[in-house]
Amino acid sequence: MRVSIVFETRTGTTAAAAEKMAEQVRAAGHECTLANVLEAQPARVSTADALCIGTWTKGYFIVMQHPTQATLDFIGRLSLRGQPVAVFTTYRLAVGGTLREMAMAVESSGGTVTGMYKSRGPVAPQGFDGWVRSLSG
């Protein structure tokens, strides 16, 4: 299966988490590509069998958390046809509505949200390995 992990990072934490996630995907025997939302090509990403899209949590400490606009814009340019999509965020204190907003954007682009994950640091989110296992059917 071809999996694409696309992310936006500010300090490198989200990029590092995405790398750890890609390691899990590859260890399960799947192809995996990584790209920053600022450089990824939506038409190419949309052809993957499964997607994982992540961002850092933007907001004021513990209020008004949300995904970055660049991440939402990228999701809006995708043409998904029921593909399974996991969304993830990295955060310091709270995630607020970040994952819910990303999930709504994915569904508006035609994708099926099959996982929502959060990571407090540069590690693969807890439970992500279950999503990877689900790709094997």
C-alpha positions in Angstrom: 0.0 0.0 0.0 1.2 3.5 -0.8 0.9 5.9 2.2 1.6 9.6 2.1 2.4 11.6 5.3 2.1 15.3 4.8 2.7 17.8 7.6 3.4 21.4 8.6 6.0 22.1 11.1 7.2 25.3 12.8 10.0 24.1 15.2 10.7 20.7 13.8 8.6 18.8 16.3 5.9 17.8 13.8 8.4 16.9 11.2 10.2 14.6 13.7 6.9 13.0 14.7 6.1 12.5 11.0 9.4 10.7 10.5 8.7 8.4 13.4 5.3 7.6 11.9 6.8 6.9 8.5 9.2 4.4 10.2 6.2 2.5 11.6 4.5 2.6 8.2 7.6 1.2 6.4 8.2 -1.4 9.1 4.7 -2.7 8.4 5.8 -3.2 4.7 4.1 -0.2 3.1 5.6 2.4 0.8 5.7 5.8 2.5 6.5 9.3 1.3 6.9 12.3 3.5 6.3 16.0 2.5 5.8 19.3 4.0 2.4 20.9 3.1 4.3 23.9 1.8 6.0 21.7 -0.8 3.7 18.8 -1.4 1.7 18.5 -4.6 -2.0 17.9 -3.9 -2.6 16.0 -7.1 0.3 13.6 -6.3 -0.7 13.1 -2.7 -4.3 12.4 -3.6 -3.2 9.3 -5.5 -1.9 7.6 -2.4 -3.9 4.6 -1.1 -3.9 6.2 2.4 -3.0 9.6 3.8 -1.8 11.0 7.1 -2.0 14.7 7.5 -0.5 16.6 10.4 0.1 20.1 11.8 1.3 21.8 14.9 -1.4 23.2 17.2 -1.7 26.9 16.8 -3.4 29.0 19.6 -3.0 30.8 22.8 -1.6 28.4 25.4 -4.8 26.6 26.4 -7.5 28.4 24.4 -8.4 28.9 20.8 -6.3 25.9 19.5 -6.7 25.2 15.8 -4.8 23.9 12.8 -2.6 26.2 10.7 -4.2 27.9 7.7 -1.6 26.4 5.4 -2.6 22.9 6.5 -6.3 23.6 6.0 -5.6 25.2 2.6 -3.6 22.1 1.6 -6.4 19.7 2.6 -8.9 21.9 0.6 -6.8 21.4 -2.5 -7.0 17.6 -2.2 -9.3 15.4 -4.3 -9.9 12.4 -2.1 -12.2 9.6 -3.2 -13.0 7.9 0.1 -9.3 7.2 0.9 -8.6 6.5 4.5 -7.0 9.5 6.2 -5.5 9.9 9.6 -5.0 13.4 11.0 -2.5 14.2 13.7 -1.2 17.2 15.7 1.7 18.0 17.9 1.0 20.2 20.9 2.4 21.6 24.1 -0.6 22.1 26.4 -3.8 21.3 24.6 -5.2 20.5 21.1 -8.6 22.1 21.4 -10.5 21.8 18.1 -7.4 21.1 16.0 -8.2 17.5 15.1 -11.9 18.1 14.7 -11.3 20.9 12.3 -8.8 18.9 10.3 -11.3 15.9 10.1 -14.1 18.2 8.8 -11.7 19.6 6.1 -10.7 16.0 5.1 -14.3 14.9 4.8 -15.2 18.1 2.8 -12.4 16.9 0.4 -14.0 13.5 0.0 -11.7 11.5 2.4 -12.7 9.2 5.2 -11.2 10.0 8.5 -10.0 6.7 10.0 -7.8 8.0 12.8 -7.1 11.1 14.9 -3.9 11.3 16.9 -2.0 13.8 19.0 1.6 13.8 20.2 3.2 16.0 22.8 6.6 15.7 21.3 8.7 14.5 18.4 7.4 10.9 18.6 4.8 8.8 16.8 1.4 9.4 18.5 0.1 6.7 20.8 -2.2 4.4 18.9 -0.9 5.3 15.5 0.5 1.8 15.1 -3.1 0.5 15.2 -4.0 2.7 12.3 -1.0 1.3 10.4 -2.1 -2.2 11.1 -5.6 -1.4 9.9 -4.2 -0.6 6.4 -3.3 -4.3 5.9 -7.0 -5.1 6.0 
